[in-house]
Amino acid sequence: MTVTTLSLSKAHKEFLNFLKEKGRASATILAYGSDLQQLIDFCQKTGQTNVLKITAKDLEEFKKSLGKDGYTPKSISRKINSIRTFFKVLVKQKLLTDNPSVNLTHPKYDVKPPRILSRMEYRALRDACRSDVRISAIIELFLQSGVRIGELAGLELEDIKDSAIFIKPYESQAGREIPLNKPAKDSLDAYLKSRPKSKSRILFLTKSGRPFLIRNIRSAIDRYFKLAGIKDATVNDLRHTFIAHQLKAGVPLVLISRIVGHKRLSTTEKYLKLIKDKSSEKMKIREL
């Protein structure tokens, strides 16, 4: 029997389950879910609740509404990717015969290269947060290890070794060990002396002893960026800074790729375009 009705909400739920079954990262699933929920909300306002009745015109109108609501071309492009993947899966599952998103085009926008902090900038950032031992330790870990913010927020006390931190396997990422140099170790030791007493094994905690969440880490470091006079920088740029400065110092590409957890060497290679001068190769991580 031919299916003539499939609610947007049900299709949305089944699509997210499909992504989970495929082992997609939780952050990716969350982003897809949020983007598609916006489409659902838009369609419901126009009285459209049947995903099988969605047309190319409906999707173009949604795209225009995003621009009117102030979304950047880059954000709109990401949402278009979500929509196209959504309908592609529906067609693959034979719930749709025609894909209304096939001609949905991306807005043009310039892709900015990663923001690399200069030596003067990251030293100013250190100075700005020197009295905050928790943020000092977090920033030092970013600068000295290139760890991802989600990985840092999930670190537990047992993941800290004498000369390394261990990132446990998660989702599609393999576990890995990251060497800890003296600046990183010293800042961690200073934080651990003042870490609130708590039953939680999470390394970084709030003053009340609860896990220091990703959004809290971002907002705290953004505040110190402002205090240090550093413009147009984000937490992720600390990871970019580690990678670029290590490659510039001559640390082997393969070693850096393994430490930061890049699945493909080509991802690390992209940073070479940001480096003007390369010195002789060194076989250990340089202190920033």
Backbone bond lengths (Angstrom), bond angles and torsions (degrees), N, CA, C in turn:
res aa  C-N    CA-C-N  psi(-1)  N-CA   C-N-CA  omega(-1)  CA-C   N-CA-C  phi
1 M - - - 1.460 - - 1.532 109.21 -
2 T 1.313 115.98 133.78 1.455 121.28 -177.93 1.525 110.49 -75.38
3 V 1.336 116.28 131.92 1.457 121.07 178.36 1.520 108.88 -78.30
4 T 1.326 117.33 126.79 1.465 121.21 -179.23 1.524 112.62 -112.31
5 T 1.326 115.63 -12.81 1.471 120.05 -179.52 1.526 110.40 -138.15
6 L 1.315 114.89 130.55 1.465 121.66 174.62 1.517 106.53 -147.92
7 S 1.312 116.19 111.84 1.464 119.47 -176.06 1.526 110.74 -64.93
8 L 1.314 115.02 148.00 1.463 120.85 177.74 1.522 110.90 -59.19
9 S 1.325 116.13 -40.38 1.466 120.48 -178.34 1.525 111.60 -63.64
10 K 1.337 116.53 -42.76 1.456 120.56 -179.94 1.532 110.64 -68.23
11 A 1.325 116.49 -42.07 1.465 120.74 178.23 1.529 110.72 -62.43
12 H 1.322 115.30 -38.34 1.460 121.83 178.38 1.529 110.66 -61.87
13 K 1.325 115.92 -46.86 1.466 121.57 -179.69 1.527 111.39 -63.46
14 E 1.335 116.76 -44.63 1.461 120.78 -179.54 1.524 111.51 -66.36
15 F 1.330 116.75 -34.19 1.463 121.38 178.27 1.529 110.70 -65.04
16 L 1.332 116.81 -43.92 1.462 120.59 179.16 1.528 111.02 -65.51
17 N 1.322 116.51 -36.77 1.470 120.00 175.72 1.517 110.76 -64.22
18 F 1.315 116.13 -37.48 1.472 121.82 177.55 1.533 110.24 -61.00
19 L 1.330 116.33 -44.05 1.464 120.87 179.56 1.529 111.31 -63.94
20 K 1.343 116.01 -39.89 1.466 120.50 178.67 1.519 110.74 -63.35
21 E 1.323 116.00 -42.37 1.467 120.91 179.65 1.524 111.50 -64.45
22 K 1.330 115.90 -29.52 1.463 120.68 179.10 1.526 112.14 -83.26
23 G 1.324 115.92 -1.83 1.469 119.89 177.20 1.507 114.78 76.32
24 R 1.340 117.25 24.76 1.459 119.15 179.06 1.526 110.25 -69.39
25 A 1.320 116.07 151.18 1.467 121.60 -177.95 1.522 110.76 -61.08
26 S 1.331 116.50 145.76 1.462 121.16 -178.04 1.521 111.54 -60.32
27 A 1.338 117.01 -36.59 1.469 120.32 178.82 1.524 110.51 -64.66
28 T 1.329 116.73 -37.47 1.463 121.57 178.46 1.519 110.53 -66.50
29 I 1.328 116.21 -44.46 1.470 120.93 179.72 1.525 110.06 -63.15
30 L 1.325 116.88 -40.73 1.462 121.40 179.22 1.526 110.76 -62.63
31 A 1.348 116.07 -42.36 1.466 120.75 -179.56 1.525 111.16 -65.79
32 Y 1.347 116.49 -45.46 1.464 120.36 177.45 1.529 110.37 -59.58
33 G 1.317 115.42 -45.79 1.459 120.17 -178.44 1.514 112.52 -59.90
34 S 1.336 116.51 -42.75 1.455 121.65 -179.79 1.525 111.33 -66.50
35 D 1.334 116.72 -44.17 1.473 121.09 179.84 1.528 111.34 -61.51
36 L 1.327 116.05 -44.44 1.461 120.39 -178.07 1.522 112.01 -71.49
37 Q 1.324 116.94 -30.59 1.458 119.68 177.19 1.528 110.03 -64.13
38 Q 1.322 116.62 -35.00 1.466 120.07 176.61 1.531 110.82 -63.84
39 L 1.327 115.62 -41.24 1.467 119.99 177.33 1.529 110.15 -62.95
40 I 1.324 116.48 -43.66 1.467 121.50 179.80 1.529 110.33 -60.66
41 D 1.332 116.79 -46.50 1.466 121.19 -179.75 1.530 110.77 -60.68
42 F 1.331 115.92 -40.76 1.470 120.80 179.60 1.526 110.70 -64.45
43 C 1.327 116.82 -46.64 1.463 121.22 -178.45 1.526 111.95 -65.67
44 Q 1.318 116.22 -37.58 1.465 119.53 -179.26 1.526 111.75 -66.43
45 K 1.328 116.37 -30.74 1.462 119.87 177.67 1.527 111.34 -65.95
46 T 1.333 115.64 -27.37 1.467 120.22 179.28 1.527 111.57 -94.52
47 G 1.345 115.92 4.50 1.454 120.60 177.98 1.516 114.36 86.41
48 Q 1.332 116.91 9.47 1.464 120.47 -178.31 1.536 109.85 -98.56
49 T 1.320 116.23 114.99 1.468 120.33 179.96 1.527 112.74 -122.00
50 N 1.322 117.17 -8.74 1.466 122.61 -178.73 1.525 109.44 -96.27
51 V 1.320 116.97 113.04 1.457 120.83 -177.08 1.536 111.99 -62.50
52 L 1.319 116.90 -25.91 1.460 120.83 -179.39 1.526 112.20 -71.85
53 K 1.330 116.31 -14.53 1.462 121.15 -178.87 1.531 112.78 -100.40
54 I 1.331 116.59 -2.30 1.461 120.44 179.36 1.524 109.48 -65.56
55 T 1.326 116.42 132.97 1.466 121.53 -178.70 1.527 110.74 -114.53
56 A 1.326 114.84 169.49 1.468 120.60 176.97 1.528 109.97 -61.53
57 K 1.328 116.78 -33.88 1.459 121.18 179.37 1.532 110.37 -65.14
58 D 1.336 116.51 -40.43 1.467 120.63 178.15 1.532 110.63 -59.14
59 L 1.320 115.55 -43.07 1.464 120.38 -178.15 1.521 111.48 -69.28
60 E 1.328 117.15 -36.08 1.461 120.40 176.83 1.523 110.75 -65.94
61 E 1.338 116.07 -38.72 1.463 120.02 178.44 1.534 110.52 -65.76
62 F 1.323 116.48 -37.83 1.465 120.55 177.63 1.527 109.81 -64.86
63 K 1.324 116.19 -43.17 1.464 121.46 178.45 1.533 110.66 -59.27
64 K 1.330 117.33 -42.84 1.463 121.49 179.13 1.526 110.74 -64.98
65 S 1.334 116.24 -38.39 1.466 120.26 -179.24 1.524 111.54 -64.41
66 L 1.342 116.54 -33.56 1.470 120.26 178.92 1.525 110.29 -65.06
67 G 1.338 115.86 -40.21 1.458 120.17 178.03 1.521 111.64 -64.37
68 K 1.336 116.02 -40.57 1.465 120.64 179.24 1.526 111.37 -67.03
69 D 1.326 116.06 -29.69 1.474 120.74 -179.50 1.530 112.40 -82.66
70 G 1.316 116.78 1.33 1.463 120.58 173.89 1.515 116.39 92.17
71 Y 1.327 118.05 10.96 1.460 119.88 177.61 1.530 110.35 -71.21
72 T 1.316 116.22 141.27 1.459 120.30 179.90 1.524 110.31 -73.17
73 P 1.326 117.98 156.77 1.464 120.64 176.49 1.522 113.06 -53.47
74 K 1.340 116.89 -36.20 1.453 120.76 179.58 1.527 110.92 -65.56
75 S 1.336 117.09 -42.96 1.466 120.87 178.64 1.522 111.19 -65.88
76 I 1.327 116.28 -40.83 1.468 120.86 178.28 1.522 110.15 -62.72
77 S 1.326 116.50 -40.56 1.462 120.91 179.48 1.523 111.32 -62.07
78 R 1.320 116.08 -39.62 1.467 119.97 178.71 1.530 111.02 -65.00
79 K 1.329 115.58 -40.69 1.462 119.81 179.25 1.528 111.07 -66.65
80 I 1.315 116.67 -34.86 1.466 120.74 176.63 1.530 109.91 -64.62
81 N 1.325 116.73 -40.04 1.475 120.28 176.04 1.522 110.77 -58.62
82 S 1.333 116.04 -42.67 1.461 120.61 179.47 1.526 110.96 -62.91
83 I 1.317 115.83 -45.18 1.467 121.20 -178.73 1.521 111.04 -64.00
84 R 1.320 116.72 -44.24 1.467 120.23 -178.72 1.527 111.15 -65.54
85 T 1.326 116.58 -38.90 1.466 119.96 177.27 1.522 110.41 -64.93
86 F 1.315 116.54 -41.88 1.471 123.45 179.51 1.537 110.62 -56.60
87 F 1.323 116.61 -52.42 1.464 119.72 -177.66 1.532 112.24 -71.84
88 K 1.315 116.23 -31.05 1.467 119.80 176.93 1.525 110.36 -62.74
89 V 1.329 116.33 -41.06 1.469 121.34 178.41 1.532 110.62 -66.13
90 L 1.337 116.88 -40.99 1.464 120.33 178.76 1.534 111.60 -61.22
91 V 1.329 115.52 -39.30 1.464 119.99 177.65 1.526 110.55 -68.06
92 K 1.323 115.42 -41.61 1.461 120.79 179.79 1.524 110.61 -62.27
93 Q 1.325 116.66 -35.47 1.463 121.45 179.30 1.531 112.13 -84.49
94 K 1.339 115.51 3.88 1.471 123.29 177.29 1.526 113.32 62.78
95 L 1.339 114.63 28.95 1.457 119.58 173.56 1.524 110.16 -89.09
96 L 1.337 115.08 -19.24 1.462 122.58 175.86 1.517 109.17 -129.33
97 T 1.317 115.81 148.67 1.466 119.01 175.04 1.528 110.50 -100.04
98 D 1.333 116.48 -35.50 1.471 121.32 179.14 1.520 110.07 -116.34
99 N 1.308 115.19 139.24 1.463 121.48 -179.15 1.525 109.22 -96.63
100 P 1.338 118.90 109.56 1.463 120.62 -177.47 1.529 113.88 -72.39
101 S 1.336 116.98 -11.04 1.467 119.83 -176.94 1.518 113.39 -96.88
102 V 1.330 117.38 1.27 1.460 120.05 -171.83 1.534 112.94 -61.91
103 N 1.325 117.55 -30.71 1.470 120.52 -179.80 1.529 112.89 -105.16
104 L 1.324 116.31 12.51 1.467 120.58 177.86 1.527 108.79 -74.44
105 T 1.315 116.68 115.43 1.465 121.05 -172.81 1.528 112.05 -94.54
106 H 1.318 114.82 157.25 1.463 121.71 178.15 1.532 110.09 -88.83
107 P 1.328 117.75 141.25 1.475 119.61 173.55 1.525 109.47 -70.08
108 K 1.294 116.80 151.69 1.465 120.49 179.70 1.523 109.88 -80.95
109 Y 1.313 116.11 139.61 1.468 120.90 175.21 1.520 109.22 -158.18
110 D 1.310 115.35 154.61 1.465 121.25 179.66 1.526 109.74 -85.58
111 V 1.326 115.65 132.31 1.461 120.73 176.87 1.529 108.63 -88.60
112 K 1.319 116.02 113.52 1.454 119.98 -179.29 1.524 110.73 -77.60
113 P 1.320 117.49 140.01 1.469 119.63 176.62 1.515 110.26 -68.35
114 P 1.335 118.30 159.98 1.462 120.63 178.51 1.528 111.45 -55.69
115 R 1.292 116.09 143.61 1.477 121.54 178.88 1.521 107.83 -83.28
116 I 1.323 116.92 119.33 1.459 121.91 179.61 1.522 108.93 -107.29
117 L 1.319 116.50 119.58 1.458 119.45 178.84 1.525 110.39 -72.17
118 S 1.323 115.91 139.51 1.460 120.63 175.65 1.522 108.96 -76.39
119 R 1.326 115.69 167.36 1.464 119.76 178.37 1.523 110.55 -59.37
120 M 1.327 116.53 -39.83 1.458 120.39 179.68 1.524 110.98 -64.31
121 E 1.335 116.71 -37.78 1.462 120.58 -178.74 1.521 111.93 -68.87
122 Y 1.335 117.29 -47.53 1.473 115.88 -176.90 1.527 111.72 -73.21
123 R 1.316 117.49 -22.53 1.460 119.20 172.74 1.532 110.42 -71.50
124 A 1.324 116.48 -37.09 1.468 121.17 177.36 1.531 109.85 -66.05
125 L 1.317 116.67 -36.18 1.460 120.77 178.36 1.524 110.31 -65.79
126 R 1.326 116.50 -42.10 1.472 120.48 176.27 1.527 111.09 -58.81
127 D 1.329 114.75 -45.15 1.471 119.29 -178.10 1.529 111.09 -63.51
128 A 1.340 115.78 -37.87 1.465 120.40 -176.89 1.527 112.65 -65.23
129 C 1.340 116.87 -31.93 1.477 119.55 -176.06 1.529 112.70 -110.03
130 R 1.319 116.92 15.09 1.468 120.83 -174.27 1.527 113.15 -57.02
131 S 1.327 118.01 -33.02 1.466 120.99 -178.01 1.527 112.85 -82.72
132 D 1.317 117.16 -6.35 1.469 122.53 -179.89 1.526 107.88 -107.35
133 V 1.345 117.46 95.87 1.464 120.41 -171.96 1.536 112.72 -65.14
134 R 1.318 116.63 -30.86 1.463 119.26 -179.99 1.529 110.80 -69.09
135 I 1.336 116.96 -51.25 1.467 120.17 -179.94 1.527 110.69 -67.64
136 S 1.323 117.29 -34.16 1.466 120.44 176.62 1.525 110.23 -59.69
137 A 1.332 116.56 -43.70 1.467 120.67 179.61 1.522 110.89 -66.62
138 I 1.333 116.83 -39.91 1.463 120.96 180.00 1.524 110.95 -64.47
139 I 1.321 116.15 -47.57 1.468 120.41 -179.69 1.521 110.50 -63.99
140 E 1.338 116.78 -40.02 1.459 119.75 179.73 1.526 110.85 -64.17
141 L 1.329 117.13 -38.73 1.467 119.90 177.48 1.519 111.30 -63.74
142 F 1.339 116.50 -42.65 1.461 119.45 177.37 1.528 110.90 -60.17
143 L 1.324 116.01 -47.70 1.461 120.81 -175.39 1.523 113.48 -70.83
144 Q 1.331 117.42 -30.54 1.455 120.75 -174.34 1.531 113.84 -100.47
145 S 1.342 117.05 -7.13 1.468 118.19 -177.46 1.521 114.49 -133.90
146 G 1.345 117.48 -18.81 1.457 119.77 -179.00 1.517 113.32 70.13
147 V 1.317 117.96 19.94 1.461 122.21 -178.39 1.532 110.06 -64.94
148 R 1.317 117.53 149.13 1.464 122.11 176.34 1.531 109.47 -76.07
149 I 1.328 116.37 153.80 1.458 120.18 -177.83 1.531 111.83 -63.27
150 G 1.329 117.65 -38.38 1.461 120.42 178.22 1.519 111.87 -65.89
151 E 1.334 115.69 -36.30 1.463 120.77 178.55 1.525 110.33 -68.54
152 L 1.333 116.19 -41.22 1.463 120.14 179.98 1.526 110.85 -65.17
153 A 1.340 116.22 -43.29 1.468 119.91 -179.44 1.522 111.60 -64.39
154 G 1.326 117.49 -26.26 1.458 121.48 -178.39 1.515 114.86 -92.78
155 L 1.327 118.02 -1.74 1.462 120.70 -179.89 1.525 110.92 -60.85
156 E 1.337 115.28 138.03 1.454 121.23 175.79 1.528 109.22 -113.79
157 L 1.315 116.51 164.11 1.463 121.14 -175.47 1.524 112.51 -55.95
158 E 1.342 116.60 -38.39 1.462 119.82 -178.48 1.531 113.31 -73.19
159 D 1.328 117.07 -9.95 1.465 120.55 178.28 1.529 112.21 -80.79
160 I 1.331 116.28 -10.63 1.458 121.02 -178.69 1.528 109.29 -94.31
161 K 1.315 115.73 116.40 1.461 121.57 178.85 1.530 109.04 -104.44
162 D 1.322 116.32 -178.86 1.464 120.14 -178.82 1.521 112.77 -60.89
163 S 1.318 116.14 -42.98 1.467 119.24 -175.92 1.518 112.69 -131.48
164 A 1.336 116.91 20.90 1.466 119.88 -178.69 1.521 110.51 -161.34
165 I 1.323 115.28 161.68 1.462 120.68 169.21 1.520 107.04 -117.54
166 F 1.320 115.95 145.79 1.458 119.99 -178.25 1.528 109.29 -110.29
167 I 1.322 115.69 124.47 1.460 122.03 176.28 1.519 107.36 -95.88
168 K 1.312 115.82 113.83 1.462 119.82 -179.09 1.530 111.19 -67.86
169 P 1.335 117.62 151.29 1.472 120.05 176.78 1.528 109.71 -59.79
170 Y 1.317 116.37 141.28 1.461 119.79 176.45 1.525 108.49 -151.43
171 E 1.341 114.74 139.95 1.450 122.17 179.61 1.530 109.84 46.95
172 S 1.333 118.60 -119.00 1.464 119.79 -177.76 1.527 112.43 -96.00
173 Q 1.338 117.25 6.07 1.460 121.64 -177.98 1.531 110.81 -96.02
174 A 1.322 115.47 133.19 1.463 120.89 176.50 1.529 109.11 -77.90
175 G 1.321 116.64 156.11 1.455 120.51 175.92 1.521 110.21 -69.26
176 R 1.310 117.00 154.98 1.470 119.76 178.55 1.528 109.80 -156.62
177 E 1.312 114.96 157.97 1.463 121.62 178.25 1.523 108.50 -109.98
178 I 1.321 116.07 133.56 1.464 121.68 -179.39 1.524 108.64 -115.59
179 P 1.324 117.84 124.53 1.469 119.57 179.79 1.524 112.02 -64.73
180 L 1.324 115.18 142.46 1.465 121.88 177.73 1.520 108.86 -106.79
181 N 1.331 117.18 119.51 1.462 118.60 176.23 1.531 109.49 -87.25
182 K 1.327 116.53 179.25 1.473 120.85 -173.96 1.534 113.56 -61.49
183 P 1.340 119.42 -45.78 1.471 118.11 179.20 1.529 113.10 -58.67
184 A 1.330 116.53 -41.66 1.459 120.33 179.41 1.524 110.87 -67.08
185 K 1.341 116.99 -43.17 1.461 121.50 -179.19 1.525 110.69 -65.37
186 D 1.313 117.24 -42.92 1.463 120.95 -179.47 1.529 111.18 -63.14
187 S 1.335 116.85 -41.97 1.468 120.20 -179.24 1.525 111.14 -68.24
188 L 1.330 117.03 -36.35 1.461 121.39 177.45 1.525 110.87 -66.58
189 D 1.336 115.98 -43.63 1.468 120.44 179.31 1.525 110.81 -60.72
190 A 1.343 116.04 -40.00 1.460 120.27 179.78 1.534 110.46 -65.12
191 Y 1.318 116.55 -39.78 1.474 120.27 178.64 1.530 111.08 -67.14
192 L 1.332 116.56 -44.13 1.464 120.49 -176.33 1.529 112.02 -60.76
193 K 1.330 116.97 -28.83 1.466 120.61 178.62 1.530 111.35 -67.43
194 S 1.336 116.66 -27.44 1.464 120.08 -177.68 1.533 112.27 -111.66
195 R 1.335 117.35 5.45 1.469 120.77 -179.06 1.522 110.10 -61.17
196 P 1.340 117.88 131.17 1.478 120.81 -179.36 1.529 111.63 -58.56
197 K 1.304 116.79 144.84 1.461 120.65 176.30 1.534 108.38 -71.58
198 S 1.318 115.40 130.28 1.463 119.29 -175.70 1.526 110.05 -160.01
199 K 1.326 115.78 154.17 1.457 120.40 174.62 1.528 110.79 -74.25
200 S 1.318 116.09 -19.54 1.462 120.66 -179.28 1.517 110.91 -66.69
201 R 1.337 116.23 138.83 1.464 121.41 177.69 1.527 111.91 -91.28
202 I 1.336 116.07 -3.87 1.458 120.29 178.38 1.530 109.10 -62.04
203 L 1.323 116.46 136.16 1.462 121.31 -175.94 1.524 112.67 -64.11
204 F 1.322 116.43 -55.27 1.466 120.05 -175.15 1.534 110.55 -96.71
205 L 1.335 114.36 121.48 1.461 120.72 -175.61 1.523 111.43 -122.28
206 T 1.327 115.07 161.26 1.459 120.61 171.52 1.530 107.80 -78.14
207 K 1.308 117.10 174.88 1.465 120.77 179.55 1.522 111.86 -63.53
208 S 1.354 115.63 -25.24 1.466 119.64 179.75 1.524 112.40 -87.97
209 G 1.334 117.13 3.39 1.456 120.78 175.74 1.516 115.12 88.74
210 R 1.329 117.53 12.24 1.459 120.91 177.86 1.530 110.25 -97.58
211 P 1.343 117.72 157.53 1.473 120.45 179.45 1.526 111.66 -55.70
212 F 1.304 115.61 136.23 1.463 122.99 177.52 1.531 106.98 -81.03
213 L 1.316 117.30 104.58 1.460 122.86 -171.05 1.521 112.96 -74.95
214 I 1.338 115.55 160.59 1.466 121.66 -178.25 1.520 111.54 -54.25
215 R 1.334 116.56 -46.29 1.471 118.83 -177.21 1.529 111.06 -64.53
216 N 1.344 117.02 -32.13 1.459 120.59 177.77 1.525 111.22 -70.53
217 I 1.336 115.73 -38.09 1.462 120.27 177.94 1.523 109.77 -63.43
218 R 1.331 116.21 -44.72 1.472 120.49 179.69 1.524 111.68 -60.17
219 S 1.326 116.03 -49.05 1.468 119.15 -176.10 1.525 111.22 -66.48
220 A 1.319 117.10 -36.59 1.468 120.59 179.45 1.528 111.17 -65.72
221 I 1.315 116.62 -45.69 1.462 119.73 -178.79 1.526 110.79 -71.04
222 D 1.332 117.67 -35.17 1.471 119.90 175.03 1.522 110.65 -58.14
223 R 1.330 115.53 -38.27 1.464 120.05 179.01 1.530 110.69 -64.06
224 Y 1.320 116.71 -40.02 1.464 119.67 179.58 1.528 112.56 -74.81
225 F 1.329 116.96 -27.95 1.469 119.45 172.32 1.532 109.10 -58.86
226 K 1.329 115.91 -44.96 1.464 120.90 -179.42 1.523 111.08 -64.86
227 L 1.334 116.26 -43.10 1.461 120.00 179.31 1.525 112.06 -63.25
228 A 1.340 115.66 -32.15 1.471 120.64 -179.66 1.524 112.17 -85.49
229 G 1.337 116.82 -4.30 1.462 119.89 179.50 1.519 113.24 74.82
230 I 1.341 116.47 25.05 1.475 121.03 -179.53 1.525 108.82 -97.13
231 K 1.325 116.18 118.03 1.458 121.47 -176.14 1.528 112.25 -99.21
232 D 1.332 114.95 153.54 1.479 122.57 174.19 1.529 113.02 55.76
233 A 1.321 117.07 37.78 1.468 120.65 178.96 1.521 109.63 -121.12
234 T 1.323 115.87 149.33 1.460 122.37 176.60 1.522 108.70 -127.42
235 V 1.317 115.80 170.45 1.464 120.82 178.48 1.534 110.78 -57.06
236 N 1.332 117.19 -40.73 1.464 120.18 -178.86 1.521 112.61 -60.94
237 D 1.335 116.33 -24.12 1.465 119.48 179.98 1.530 112.37 -69.36
238 L 1.322 117.25 -18.78 1.467 119.75 175.32 1.531 109.47 -68.75
239 R 1.315 116.82 -37.87 1.472 121.91 175.06 1.535 109.79 -65.88
240 H 1.327 116.25 -44.81 1.466 120.23 177.45 1.527 110.69 -58.80
241 T 1.326 115.26 -39.95 1.474 120.58 -178.64 1.519 110.92 -64.00
242 F 1.327 117.06 -42.84 1.464 120.71 177.63 1.528 110.45 -58.07
243 I 1.321 116.44 -50.54 1.468 121.16 -176.28 1.526 110.67 -61.00
244 A 1.327 116.99 -50.48 1.458 120.80 -175.54 1.527 112.30 -64.11
245 H 1.326 117.04 -44.25 1.469 120.02 -178.10 1.527 111.61 -68.88
246 Q 1.334 117.49 -34.10 1.460 119.76 177.59 1.532 110.98 -67.64
247 L 1.319 116.19 -42.14 1.468 119.87 178.74 1.525 110.45 -66.42
248 K 1.319 116.48 -39.11 1.463 120.57 178.53 1.522 111.20 -63.71
249 A 1.344 116.01 -32.49 1.469 120.53 179.06 1.521 111.88 -77.83
250 G 1.330 117.42 -4.97 1.460 120.52 176.69 1.510 114.94 95.17
251 V 1.336 118.32 10.13 1.460 119.99 177.00 1.532 108.09 -68.47
252 P 1.336 118.33 133.42 1.467 121.38 -175.84 1.529 114.10 -54.26
253 L 1.298 114.78 138.64 1.464 122.47 -179.04 1.526 112.32 -55.50
254 V 1.329 116.61 -43.88 1.464 121.34 -177.98 1.524 110.88 -62.91
255 L 1.325 116.83 -39.94 1.459 121.11 179.68 1.527 111.13 -65.04
256 I 1.324 117.12 -45.50 1.463 121.34 179.67 1.525 110.12 -63.39
257 S 1.319 116.60 -43.22 1.458 121.30 -179.69 1.528 110.96 -58.92
258 R 1.331 116.00 -41.52 1.464 121.00 -179.74 1.527 111.18 -68.98
259 I 1.327 117.65 -40.48 1.465 121.78 -177.65 1.531 111.63 -66.43
260 V 1.336 116.72 -42.22 1.470 119.25 -176.58 1.523 112.57 -85.72
261 G 1.340 117.25 -7.03 1.458 119.98 174.77 1.512 115.48 81.42
262 H 1.351 116.25 26.98 1.465 118.68 175.18 1.532 109.43 -71.99
263 K 1.313 117.42 132.93 1.463 120.80 179.50 1.521 111.37 -73.95
264 R 1.330 114.95 -30.86 1.472 120.16 -178.63 1.519 110.39 -120.68
265 L 1.301 116.44 137.30 1.467 121.16 178.59 1.532 110.40 -63.03
266 S 1.322 116.36 -29.56 1.463 121.08 -178.94 1.529 111.63 -62.09
267 T 1.336 116.98 -28.93 1.468 120.76 177.87 1.522 110.34 -65.09
268 T 1.323 116.19 -42.11 1.472 120.77 178.33 1.522 110.65 -71.16
269 E 1.309 117.22 -35.66 1.470 122.01 -178.30 1.526 112.53 -60.18
270 K 1.335 116.77 -28.86 1.460 120.56 -178.76 1.525 111.85 -59.76
271 Y 1.335 115.92 -27.27 1.463 119.61 -178.65 1.524 112.05 -72.93
272 L 1.320 116.86 -17.75 1.466 119.83 -179.78 1.525 111.48 -63.59
273 K 1.325 116.01 -27.03 1.467 120.22 179.20 1.521 111.34 -67.44
274 L 1.322 116.85 -20.90 1.459 121.57 -178.27 1.526 112.31 -88.47
275 I 1.322 115.27 -6.56 1.471 120.34 -175.06 1.525 110.36 -103.57
276 K 1.303 116.22 122.88 1.469 120.44 -178.99 1.522 111.96 -89.73
277 D 1.332 115.73 -37.34 1.462 120.37 -177.27 1.513 110.24 -121.75
278 K 1.324 116.53 133.77 1.466 121.30 176.96 1.525 109.03 -123.86
279 S 1.318 115.72 131.53 1.456 120.55 178.49 1.521 109.11 -95.37
280 S 1.331 116.52 -175.80 1.462 120.10 -179.55 1.523 110.01 -65.99
281 E 1.329 117.14 150.83 1.460 121.39 -175.76 1.526 112.09 -67.50
282 K 1.336 114.54 138.15 1.465 121.63 176.09 1.526 107.27 -121.11
283 M 1.299 116.88 150.01 1.451 120.36 -173.87 1.531 113.58 -100.12
284 K 1.319 118.19 15.23 1.452 119.09 176.56 1.526 110.16 -140.43
285 I 1.331 115.45 160.46 1.456 121.29 -177.43 1.513 110.16 -70.65
286 R 1.310 115.81 135.74 1.463 122.07 -179.39 1.517 109.58 -86.63
287 E 1.323 116.27 142.28 1.463 121.20 175.89 1.525 109.43 -77.07
288 L 1.333 117.13 132.69 1.462 121.24 175.29 1.522 109.58 -93.07
